[in-house]
Every structure is written in C-alpha cells, then in structure tokens.
Amino acid sequence: MQIKTSSALALAISVATLQLAYAADDIAVEQLAQGLVDSSQGQSKGFIEDSQLNLLNRNVAINRNFKNNNNGADNPDGVNTNQGSINEWGHAAMLTYTSGFTQGTVGFGVDAFANGAVRLTGGAGTGGTGGVGGVNVFPGSNHCDELTGSCQGEDAYGLAGGAVKLRVSETELKVGNLQPNSPVFGYSDLYLMPQHFTGGLVTSNEISGLALQGGHFTSGNAENSTNQDGDLGTTYGQTAFQRADFVGADYSFSDTLSGGLHASKYDDVWQQYYADLYHSLPLGEETALNTSIAYYKTDDSGDATAGEINTDAYSVALALVTGAHSFTFAHQRVNGDTPFDYLGVETGDGKFNPAGSIWLANSSQFADFNAPGEKSYKLQYDLDAASFGVPGLSFMVRYVRGTGADGTAADAEGAYGFYNDLEDGKEWERDIQVAYVLQDGPAKDLSFTLRQATYRGNDGMNAINSGSDNDELRLITTYPLDIL
C-alpha cells in the first residue's frame, strides 16, 4: 500500500512538473511573441511608409597659411615647391534615401546616397595637392602651377552607392557602402563629403542599455575619392591592408555611468583593443562633473607589414559643467616606440587619408598629439548661449600642448622608421570655434560654423609628425532639408 501511495505521489509530482514546464514554455513563447511585436521590427509600418529622403547642402571655405614655408626661394631646378598657403572654396549637395523595413518577423530594406561637389574657387598655386584642406576634399588633377608644383583639384566630382539591410526584432544587418562608427573602425566627415566603407555591419540592441556591433570591411572611399574600392590603410604608417574585422559592446550601467569594449584586427598589420568609461557626478541643480577615460592597446599581428608595434595610448578628461559653461581639463599619453595610429582610406593616389577611429581626448582640428612617447594636456572652454537668450549660438576655445615625443627606438625597417629622427618633439595647437543654428523660420536648421586653428611645433615635430606650422580658418555652412 505504501508502494502504491508513493507511486501515486510520484505520478502526481510528475504531472504537476510537466504542467508547470508547459506553462513556462507557453509564457516564454508569449513573452517572445510580445517582445517581437513591441520591437522596432514589430512596429514597422512598411518599406515605403517609413522611408526618408534628405538633402544636405554643405559649403566649405578654407584658408591655411603655412608659416615656415619659403615661397620666395626657388629650388635648383627653378621650381618653388614650398607652397605658402591653401585657399579654396567648395560646395556639396548630398542626397540620402533611407527606406523603412517590410513588415513581418524579418524586415528588408535599402539605403542609397548620391553626392556631388563643385569647386567654387582656388586656382593653381593655392589648391594644395588635392583641393580644400590640401589632400582632403577634391580629387587631384593635372591643373598644376609651374612655379609651386601645386595642383588645384578637379572642378567637380561625385559618387553614389547604397546598401541592403534586414532586421529581426532589434538586430540589423547591412551590406554595401556604409558609415560604421566605432573607436577601432569609423568613418570621417570633416570636410565637404563623408567617407564610406564597403562591407557588412551588424548592430543589435536586444538587451536594454546594451549596444552590440560587429563588422567586416574590405575597401572604402576617402573624402576626395570617387571610387568605392579604395584600399584600406593606416593614417601615419601609410600601410595598406586587405580587410578589417571588428566587434564592440557599449553598456549603460545607469543614467550616470556607461562604458565600452571594442577590438579590431587589420589584416597582417595589427590587433587593436579599446576601452572607455564615462561618468557624470551631479553637484547641483545645473552643475555636474563629467569624467571620460579612453584607452587603446595596439600590437602588430600576422605578417606585421607595418613593422613592430607595441603601443598603449590613453586619455583622461574632466569636464565641469555649470549652467551654460563647461570647463575641461584633459591629459593624454602615448607609451611605445611608434605613434598611436588608426584607420585610413586611400585617396586614389596611393596615399591614405585619416578616418574617424581616434577617440582620444586631445585629438584636435589639425594635430592628434599621438607621437611615440608624447604627453599632452588640454584646457577647453565651451559656452551654450541659449541660457543668455540666444538659442543656437555656441562658442568653444581650447589649447593643447604636447611634449616629450621620441621615435628614436621605432623599428627602422618598419612603416614608422621615419620617426627615428624625432627626439624631444614639442607642439601646441589653439582652436577657436563659433557656431550658430537658425531656430525657426523658412531657413530653420541652417547653420554657420567659423573655426580658427593655430599650430606650432619645433623642428623635429614639424618634419615628422603633424606638419608645418600654420594658421587655418574654416567657414562651414550647412542646410539640411527633409524631402520625405
């Protein structure tokens, strides 16, 4: 009888357990289904219904005056290659189409862009080696000045591209011409038209507060290039490579604390790791102390085509924000025999323009303060004039000073062997910016930005790392227009 009772009890427990398991499975399925319904893909209105078409007009004028070039002394061949200044003006129109996603568990869509730019002024002799900024906007041309050897850049250029995409819940996959934004692989948009890279990118936001991304890219185009298959390379080492892979995660621990971890591998060049931490400490109703820490670790890998690399770079920034004012102090340091280097993309002439993969605090308008062994400090002040009754008006001034740069121990056979002549390098930069955005009216969102930069370095730094002493002035006007 006891055996029968035990058997009955065991059977009852088994049945109850199975019922609970089925109920749990039903709940999990219901939660998953509800999660899919509430997700971005579940809320999709359709391919056409969620589409956007935008037109961005951007006008850029640049004057860069080289302070230590001798434009009056010819070389032995009778040609003066010491250009005294760059003075150019260009306008770009950028049309971007972003479709919605088809409805269903898996949504499909496309993105496309068509960009074009015209050179408004800047004759031979003042056009640098590729247009606005010297090597950053217009493709080079054969319109060259016999005295200086400077080429003014093409009169106009354009490019178009696009990508296909699919989405499940909060996860997206895009393949085509993309603009990844990662501290170890990111695009740049500093002049007339932005860079694009060709490959695939996955982003996921399934967990609240956690953003994941991963990418594989094989080529790209610089700001002054019309082809989408330009080689990938390094900015300072000017070393080409075939492909890049990267992954990353950013997490918000709370409203005041967030951080991220990222890693990349540039084929046969290096492995690079990045970590950051951001914290905001409230000190009053309109006052807070914001802290940001960024750290890079770069080691050569594979065939080490750029030579031996073993570099640590970090920056720490403290920003006191009180009302309309922000005061920032930052320290940045590079430990290693080579500079902190980052992604570049081919300009079309075998050279590589910088991309946006440097998230160190002291990287500025002209210099990155990233030479081997360099220590730099920054003081910066920002003002938001909205508190004074002028919304849309802002002001910024900063001063960065770097010392102790030493590349004498760099691998002489590698891509950074030219740093062997750099010892006790010193440099400084001062940047001033005033910007205004129209808040209403028919020209709402029209913006004007005036930037002035002054750079000076000692003889070693001028020859090796950042370039000649110069004073630069930029006037940037942008006008976005939402068509759809």
N, C-alpha and C positions, 0 to 999 in steps of 0.2 A: 504493500500500500504506500509505503514511504517512497518506493521507487516510482510508482505511478504519480504521486504528488510532485516529486522532483521533476519528473518528465514534463508534467503539465506546466509547472512553473517555468522550466527552461523554454518550453514551447511558447509560453506567453511572452517571456522576455524577448525571444527571437522575433516574434511577430511585431511586438512594440518597437524593437530596434529597426526592423525593416520599414515600418510605417514612418518612424522618425527620419530614416535615411531618405525615403521617397519624398517626404515633406521638405527636407532640407534641399534635396535636388530641385524640387519644384520652386522653392523660394529662390535658389541660386539662379535657375533659369529665368524666373520672373524678374529678379534684380538685373540680370544681364540684359534681358529684353528691354526693361525700363531704362537701363543705362544707355543702350543703343538709341532708344527713342529720344532721350534727353541730350544726346551728344550733338556735336556740331554737324555730323553727317545726318543724324536723325532729324535735325531741324532744317535740313537743306530744302530750299524752295525750288531748286532746279538749275539746270545748266545756264539758261538764258536769264531766268528770274533773278539770280544772284550775281549777274555779270556786272563788271565795272569797266568803264573806258575813261582814261585820264590823259590829259595833255599837260606836260610840264615845259614851260619856256624858261631857259636859263641864259643869262647874258653875263659874260666874264671879261673884265679888262684887267691886265696885269702889267705892271712896270717893275722890273727888277734891275737895280743899279749895282753892278759889281764894283766894289770899292778899291780892290787891289789889282785890277787888270790895267795894263798899259796899252790903251787903244791908239797911242800915237807913235809907237815904235814898230817898224816893220821887221819881219824876220829876214834872214839872209836871202830868201827866195823872193822878197818883195811883197809877201802876202802877210798881213797882220791877222793872226788867229786869236788875238786877245780881245774878244768882243766886250765892249764896255757896258752894254745893257740889253735887256729884253723888253720889248714894248709891243704888246699885241692885244687884240680885242676880238672876241668871237661870240656867236650866238648859236644856241642849240634848241631844237624842238624835239621832245621825246614823248611818243605816243605809246601808252601801255594798256593792253587789254587783259583783264583777269576774269575768266569765266567762273560761274558757280559750279557746283557738282551735281551730276544727275542724282535723282532720288533712288533710295534703296540702301541695302546694307553696305554695298560697295559703290561709291560715287566716282564718276570720271569727269575730267575737265581739261582745259588747256589754258595756257598763258602765252602771250605774244607781245612783242615790242618792235617798234620801228623808230630809230633815232637818226637825226641828221643835224649837221652843224656847218656853219659858214664862217669863214674868216673875214672880219669886217675891216681890219687894218693890220699893219705890221709888215713893213717892207723888208726886203733882203738887207741883212746887216743888223736887224733888230729882232729877228724872229727866233733866235736860238737855234737848236738843232731839230726842232720838231713842233714849233708853234707855241701857244700860250704856256708859260712856265718853263720853256726850254725843251723839254722832252716829254711833256705830259698830255697834250691835247691833240693837235693836228698831226697827221702822218707827215713825215718828211717828204720833200720834193726836190726837184732839180733847180728850183728857183734860188740860186745861191749868189751871195755877194762876193765879187772877186777880191775885194780888199780884206774882208774879215773871214771869208770862208763860211759864213753863217747862211743857213737855209731857212726860208720863211715859212715853210709848211704848205700843204695843199690848200687851195682856195675853199674846198668843201669836202666833206666826207660823210658817210652814213653807214649804218649796219642795221640788220633786222634779225630776229630769232624768236625762239619760243620753247615751250616745254609742255609735255603731257603730264597729267597728275591723276592720282587716285587717292581716295580717302575711305578709311574704315573707322568709325567712331571718332576718336581724337587723334588718329595717326594718319600722316600723309606721306606719300611717296611722289617725288617729282623727278623727271628725267628730261634733260635738254640743256638749254642755256639758262643758268641760274646765278643767283647772287647769295651764296652762303655767307652767314655771319657768325664766325667762330673765332676765338682768340688764337687758334692754330691754323685756320684756313678761312680767310674772309676777304670780301671784295672791297674796293675803294671807290669813293665818289667825291673826289676833292676838286675837280675842275669842271669842264663843260659836261661830259657824259661819263657814266659809270662803267666799271668793268663788269664782265660776265665770265662765267666759267662753265665748261661743258662736262657734264657727268650726271650723277644721281645723288639725291639728298632725301633722307628720311627724317621726319620730325614727329615726336609723339608727346602728348600731354594727357595721357590717360589717368595719371595719378595727380591729384590736386597739389599744386605747388612744385611739381617736378617736371622739368622740360628736358627731353632727350633728343639728341640729334646724331646723325652719322652720315658720312658722305664718301664718295669715290669720284675723283675728277682726273681728267687726262689732258685738258687744254683750256685755253681761255683767250680773251682779247683785252689788251690794255686800253687806256683812255684814248690813245692816238693810233689805234689799230682797227682796221675794218674786217679782219679775218677772225673767225671763231676758233681756229685751230692753232693759235699761237702756243708755243711751248710754255710749260710751267718752269719756274726757276727760283733762284734766291736773289734777294734785293741787293745785298752787299757783296756776296761772293760771286754773283752773276753766273751761277751754275745751273744748267738745265737738268731736268729730270722728267721721266715719262708719266708718272702718275702719283697721286697723293690720296691717302686714306685717313679719315679722322673720325673720332667719336667724342661725345661730350654730354655732360649732365649738369644742370643747374637746379638748385633746390632752395625754396624759400622756407626756412625753418619757422619764421614768424614774420610779423609785419616789419620788424626792425633788423632781422638777421637773415642773410642769404649767402650762398657760396656755390662754387662750381669746380668741376674737374674735367679736363679735356686732354686729349692725346692725339698726335698725328704721326704719320710715317711718310716721309718724302722719299720716293724710291731711290735707294743707293746713295742717299745724301745724309739724312738724319732721322732720328726719332725725337720728338719734342713733346714735353708734358707741361701742362699749365694748371694752376690752381688759384682761386681767388676767394676773398671773403669780404663781405660788405656789412657794416653795422651802423645803425643810427641810434644815438643816445639822446632822448628828449631832455632838454634842460629848462624848458619853459613853454609857454603857450606858442611862441613863434621862434623858438631857439632850439637848435639841435647840433650835436657834434657827430659828424659822419666820418667813418673810418673805412678806407678801402685798402686791401692788400692784394698784390698780384705777384705771382712767381712763375718763372719759366725755367725748365731744365732741358738742355739740348745736347744730344750725343750723336756722333757720327754713327752710321749704320750701313750694312751691306758692303758695297764696293768703296764706300767713302769717297765719292768722286770729288767732293769739296775739300778733302783732306781731313786731318784730325780735328775734331770738335768736342769740347767738353766745357760747356758754359752754363753758369747759373746767372739769372737776371731777376731782380725783384724791385718792387716799388711799394712804398707805404705813403698814403696820403691822409691827412687830417683836414677836414673842412668844417669850420664853424659857420653855421647858417643862422642868421638872426634877422627876421623880417625880410627886407628886400636885399640884404647884404650877405655875401658869402666870402669868407677868408680861408684860403687853402695853403697849407704847407706840405710839401712832398719831398721825399728822399728816394733816389733811385740808384741802383748799383749793378754793375756787370762784373762777375767774377769768372775769369777764364782768360785764355790766351787769344781767343777770337772774339769778334763782336757778337752781340745778340743779333742774329739775322732772322729774317722772316720771308714770307711768300712774296714772289714777284711774278710778273707775267710779261711775255715777250711783246716788245713794241713793234716788231716787224723788221727790225734791223739787227737782230741777234742780241739785243740788249733787253734788260728786264726792268720794268717799272715797279715801284712798290705797290703792294696790295694793302689790305686793311688788317693785317694779322699781327699788329703790335698794340697790346693793351696795357702798356706801361704808362705810369702817370706823367712822365716828363717828355714823352714824345710830343713834339710841337709842330708849328707850321712848317719850319724848314729843317730843323735838326731833330734826331731821335735820341741823342745823348746815350748812345749804345756801344761806344768803342770798347775794346777789351780793357778791363780794369777801371773803367770810368766811373766816377762818383759824381752825382749831380743833385742839386737842390732847386726847388721851385717855390716861389711865392706868387700867389694869384688872388686877384680880387674880382668878384662878379657882382653886378647890380641888375636887379629887375625893377624897372621904373614904374611898374603897374601900381606899386604902393604909393607913388607920388602923383598919381592921376594920369600917367602916360602909359596905358597898357600897350604892349607890343614893342616897347623900347627896352633894349638891354645893352649892357656895357661890360667889357672884360679887359683886364690888363694882367700880364704875367711876365715874370723874369725867371729864367732858368740858367744856372751856371754849372758847368761840368769841368772836373779836374782829374788829373792822375791817369789819363789814358795811356796805355802802354801795350804795344803789339809786338815787341821785340822777340817774344817767345812763340809767336804763331808759327804753324807748320809752313816752312819756307817753300815746300813743294805743293802746298795746297792752294785753294782759291783765295785764302786770306794772307798769302805770303807778302802782299804789298804792305801789310801792317808792320812788317819788320822794321820799317824806318820810323815808326811812330813811338815817341818816348816823351813822357810828361806833356801829353796833349791837353790843351785847355780851350774852352769855348763857352760862349754865352749867347742867349737869344732873348729878345724882348718882343712880345706880341701885344698889340692893341686892337680891339675889335668893338665896333658899334653896329648894332643891328636894329632894324625897325620893321614890323609886320603890320600892315593895314588891318584894322579890326572889323571894319564894316564898309558898306558902300559897294558900288559896282566893281571896284578893284580889290575887294576883300581877299586877304591872304597874299597879296603882292608884298614881297619883302626886298629889303635893301641891306646889304652887309658890306661894311668897309673894314678891311683888315690891313694892318701895317705891321711888318716884321723887320727887325734889325738883327743881323747875325754877325758875330765876330769870333775868330779863332786864331790861335797862334800859328806859326808857320807849319808845324807838324800836322796840326789838325786841318788846316786849310788844304794841305796837299793830299791828305789821306782819307779822312772820314766824311766830313759833311760838305765840303766845298768852299768856294771863295767867299770872303766877306761880302755881304750885300745888304742893301736896303730894298724891301719889297713892299709894293702897295697893290692890293686887290680890291676891286669893286664888283660885287656879285649881286645880280638882280634875278629873282625867280618869281614866276607867276604860275601857280597850279590851276588847272581848270578841270572840273568834273563834267564829262560829257554824258556819261550814263551812270 
